Amino acid sequence: MAALDLINDDAIAEILLRLPPDDPACLVHAALVCKLWHRILSEPTFPRRYRKFHRTPPLLGFFHHNFISGYDTVAGFVPTTSATPFPQQELNLNAPHWDIIDTRHGRVFAMLGNYYVVWDPITGVREVLPYPASPEYDFRSFAVLCPVAGCDHSDCNGGPYLVIFLSLERHSFVHACVYSSETRAWGARVSVLAGDGCLSIDRKRGALTRDNTYYCQVEPGDRILKYELGTHSLSVIDPPSLYDMCPLLMPNDDGSLGLAGVKDSSLYLWSRTVNPKGIFEWIQRRVIELDNKLFHAENFLNQVILSGFAEDAGFIYMTTHDAVYAFELNSGQVRKVSERWNYYTEVYPFNSFYTPDFASSKLPPPAKTYLISAHPHQMSFMELIVEDELASSVPFSLGCVKPELIFRVITARDPEAIYFASWLEAAG
């Protein structure tokens, strides 16, 4: 009798649950071992058990964007696993104006031309958001997040989400409002005077702390915007110090706000905590001496940019003139994760479970579902075909376009809409 025959199904399932989620191909290989393993992995309950066991979604890689000319950008994805849900054609890398803005809780928030899009790469659902009712703004920041209380964010795919929108008007006024996927509408706006001399809102991904407070920076790095989701309040706080370049905001393990900044040859790490008097203050946690030799790059310290953070993985991204490095905060280890193309200084990590389709023993391709919640007047220049759940295609007048219906763009006259249409049809 083979050794495997001596192990019961429950024991084998416990073994398979322990396969590493940061290498999705392992599950595919396991399903090919024998019929018993394939059957266990094919059970409808296994994916949920697998996510519950590991809890923290693995880091699959990071998005970035390159400036190709002027303000035109091209998106890209750098995988950190052996299998990736993002084939090149899915991103439509040749389409200009494809701008990644935020990633969180298994979703990607992007701007394509003049359209805001929330994309769930694992389910394939992409939703086009209406424009927020906001005054003319010079710069903006967005954060996409899961609003479910107590959620561990291991299985958020297909669930509700919120989008926090902060905008800077006339280099002094900041406005904030929130979009809900459940109401398909933007909420009321709140505003605050940030003071004169606000050059822009930093493009780097903002920090969302455990109490659902969102933080982003005002360049040149002398002010931090704070939006509290629970109270819908907006305020401005001071950073602990000024650094050579705009510092990096990130959530700490204890749920507080953290900040990392580089000055001279050192990396400074801070936490914003409550002192015994009940007053928030910045506490310097660590000072890490950086060494050019660690990065295998000459004059690294003269050109380092803190370009992103991966909170669950415990490292920050540092960009040089020719490469992107991951710096592990606990160990101090450094590894090169990517070459640097053209010019980009922001990276957006993507975490999610990516499990196989065991019927075919392959990792699934991205689904091709498109939802729309934009107001009809925003699409007056488009001709649409709307497909219902029975996949019967019928022409729809613009006034009848419903958010829950699947659609694809077949023609567009506006130049920005052409980019949008080509992106939607790239996977169609």
N, C-alpha and C positions, 0 to 999 in steps of 0.2 A: 504494500500500500504506500502510495506517495506520501511524503511528509505533509504536504498541504491538506491531504484528505483527513488528517488527524486533528485539524483545527476546525472548530465549528464556525458557522457563518458570522456570529456575533463577534468572535475574536478577530476574524479577518476584517470585518467592518471597522473595528477599533484600530487595526493597523493602518487601513487605508485612510482613515480620518487624519492620521498623523503625517501624511505626505505633505511636503511644504507647499503652501499656497503661492509663494513667490516664484515657483517654477511650474506654471500650468501644464506643461507638457508631461509632467510626472503622472498625472491622472490618466492621460491618454495612453501612456506606456503601460500603466497598471491594468487598464481595461483590456489590453491585448495579451495579458499573461495567460488567462484561461477563461472558460465560460463562466465559472463561478464568480471570479472577480468582476467580470463584465456585468453579470446580473446584479451583484451588490451595488456596483457603482451606478447602474442604470435605474435603481429604485428612485421613485419621485422624491422621497424624503431625504436622500443622501446629500444633495447640494445644500439644503438648509442646515442639516446636521454639521456639515463640513464648515459652513460659515460660522455657526454657533460655537463650534469647538475652537476655531482659531481666533474668532472675535475681531481682531484688527485686520482690516483689508490690506493686502500686500501692496507695495509700491511696484507698479507695472512700468514706470518710466516717467518722463516729463515732457511737457509741451514747451515750445519756444516759438518766437517769431523773429524773422529776419526783416530788416528794412532793405528794400531792393531799390527804391528811388523815391526821394521826397518822403512822403508819409505812407507810401504803399508798403504793405507787409505781406509776407508769405509764412504760413504756419508749418511747423514740423513737429515730429514726435521722436524722441530718443528712447527706445525700449531698454529696460534694465533686466528683462527676463528673456528666456529662450523663445517664448511665444508672445505675440502681441495682437491685440484686437484692432490695431490701426494699420491696415495696409496703406500704401502710399496713395492709391487712388481714392481711398475713403476721405482723406484730408483734402484732396484736390489741391495739391501743393503748388500748382501752376497758376492758381487764381489769386489775383491781387486783392487787397482789402480784407483778408482773412486774418482777424486779429484775436488771439486768445487773451482773455481778460482775467479769468479766475477759474480755479478748479477746487472742488471740495465735495465730500460725501458722495463720490461716484459720479459727479456731473461736471460738465465743462460749460462755462459761460463765455461766449465769443461774440464778436461783432463781424458781420460780413457785409461790406459796403455800409449801408445805413440801417442794417437790420440787427437787432439783438436776438441771439439764439441761445437757448438752453439745450444742451445735448447730453444724453445719457449714452455713452458709447457702448455699453454692454447690452442694453435693450435695443439700441438704435434709434430711440425716439428723440426727435429734435423739435423743439417748440419755438416758434417765433413770437417774441413778446411785443406788445404795443409800446409806443414811446411813452415814457413817464411825463406827466404834466409838470414840467419844470421850466423855469425861465431859461433864456439863452445862457449857456455855460461854456466856459473855456476848457475845463478839464473835468474828468469824472473818475469815480472808482466804483466797482461793483463787487459784491460777494454773493455767491450762491450757496445755500445751505439747507439742510433738512431741519424742519421745525418741530418734529415729533419729540415730545418730552420723554426723557429716559432712553432714547434710541442709542444703541451703541454703534450705529452707522455701518454695520456689517452687511445689511440687507436693505439698503434704501432704494434700490432700483425700482422704478415704477411708482414710488410713493410721492407724497406732496413735497413741495420745496418753496423756499422764499428767495427773493433777490433783493439785497440791500443796494440802494443807489445813492451815492454821494456826488454832488457836483459843486464846482467852484465857479462863482459868477463875479466877473470884474475884479478878480484877484483879491477879493476880500470877503464876500458872502458865501457861505456854504449851505447847501440845501440837502435834505435827505428824505427819501420815501421808500416804501417797501412794496414789492410785487408778490402776490400770493397765487400759486398755481391752482388753489382750490376756488378762489373767487375770480381768477383770471383778470385781475385789475390791480392797479397801483393804489396804495392808500394815500392818506393825507400827507402833505409836505410839512416838514419842520425845518427851521432855518436858524443860523447863528452867524454872528459877525466874527470872522477869524482874525481880523486885523489886517492892516496894510502890509504890502510886501510879499504876499503869497504868490510865488511864481507859477506854481502848478501843483497838482496832486500827483504824488509819486506813482509811477506805473507798476511798481512791484506789488505782488500779492499782499493784501492786508492780512491782519491777524484777527481771528475769531477766538475769543476766550471761552472758558467753560460756562460762564454766566450769559452767553449769547450777546456779548458786547463786541462790536467790530471797531477795529482801529486801523487807520491808514495815515500816511504822512503828507504833510505839505512841504514841498521843496522851497527853500534849500535845506530842509531838515531841522528847522527850529520850532516846529509846531506839529502836534499830533491830533488828528480828529478822532473823536470818540462818539460812537453811536450805540445807545443802549436799546436793544430790541424790545425788551419787556416794558419799558416806560416810554418808548418812542421819543427819546430825548437826545439832543446833539450838543456837544461841548468841545472845547479845545483844551488840551493839556500840554505841558512842557516836557521835552525830552530831558534825560539826565545830563547830557553833555552834547557838544557839537563835535562832529567827526569830519574826516577828510572828504567823505562823500556821504550822501543820504544813508542813514543806518537802516537796518533791517528789523522790522517788527515781527514777532512770532509768539505763539502761545507756549508757556512753560508747562512742564509735567504736572505741576500743582494747580493748573488752571488759570494762573495769573498771566499778566502781560509781560513778555520778555522783549529785550532789545539787544541787538548786536551791532557793534560799530568798530571800524578799524581806524587806528591812529598810529602813525609812525610804523613800528614793526609789531604791533600788538592787536589782538582781538579782544574787545571788552564785551562782557556779557552782564546784563542788568535784569532785575525783576522789579516790577511795580507792586508793592505790597502795602498792607495796612499796618501802621506802627501801633504801639500800645495805647496811644492817645486817639486812635480811630482815624488817623489822617493818612492818606495815601502818600507814599514816598518811594523814590527809586533806591534800590539797594544793589551795589555792585557785587555780583556773585563770583565772577572769575576774571582773570586776565591771562590770556594765552599768548605766549610769545610765538610768533610765526617765523618760519625759517624757509628761505628760498629753496633749500635742498629738498624739503618735504614735497615740494610741488614740481621738482625737476624742471624749473623754469628760471631763467636769468631775469633779474630785476622784477620778480613777481610782486614784491611788496609795493612797487611804484605804480602798479596798475590793477590791483585787486579790486573787484566789485562784488559786494554781497548781493547775490541775484535771486535768492529764494531759499525756502526752508522746507524740510520734510519732517513734520512734527512727529509722526508715528515712527519714522526711521531714526530720528535723533541726530540728524545732520543738517548742515546748511550748505548751500551751493555758493561757490566762489568762482567768478569768471575772470580770466586773464585775456590778453590780447589774442590768444590762439586756442584756448581750451576752457572747459568747464570742469571743476573739481568738486567732489563731495567731501566735506570736512566733518568727521564724526566728533561730536562735542565731548562725549564721555572718554573715548580712547585717544583722541587727538590724531587718529589715522587719517590719511588723505589718499584719495584715489581719483584718477582721471576718469570721467564718465563720458566725455564727448569732446570732439573738436568744436571749435567755435566758427560758425559760418557767417560771412559778411559781418553784420553788426547786430548783436543782441545782448542785452544785459539782464533780462528777466527770464526766469524759468518757472514753470507751473507743474509741480508734481501731480501725478494721477494715481490714486489708490482705489483698487476695487478687486473683488474676487472675479476670476475669469475661469469658468469651469467648462468642461467639454460637453459636446453633444454625443452621448454614448451610443446613440443609435447608429452613428456613422463613425464613432471612435475618432472624431476630429474636433478641434476647437471650433466653435461656431463662428461664421462670418457675421459682421455687424448686420442687424436687421435694417430694413429700409422703410421706416415709418416716419411720416412727417405730420406734425400737428401745427395748427395755426391759431393764434389768439389775437392777431393784429386786427385793428379796426378795418372794415371794408374800404374806407376812404383812403387808407394807406396803400391799397392795392388796386386803385382804380385804373392803372395803366397795364394791368396784367390780364391775361386770359388764362383761366384755370380749368382743369378737369378735376372733379372731386370723385373719389372712389369710396363707395360705402363698404360696410363690413362684408358684403357678398361679392366684393371686387367687381361690381358692375360699374362701368365708367359712364357718367352722364354729364353733359355741360351744366354748369351752375351759374346763375347770375351772381354778381358780387354781393348783392344784398342777402343772398341765401347761404353764404359760406359760413359753416358752423365750426366752432373750435374743435369739436370732437371728431370731425371727419378727416380722413386721410386725403392729401392732395399732392399734386405735383405741378410745377409751373411748366407750361409748354411754350409760351412766347412772352417776351417782355420788351418794351421799347426804351425804358429808362436805362441809362448806362449802369447805374448801381444795381438795378434789378437783374441785369444780364449776368453779373457776377453771382448774384444770389441764385438765379435760375440754374446756372451751370453747376453750382455747388450741390443743389438739390438733386439734379439729374445725374450727377457723377456716379452715384451708387444705384441709380434707378435701372 
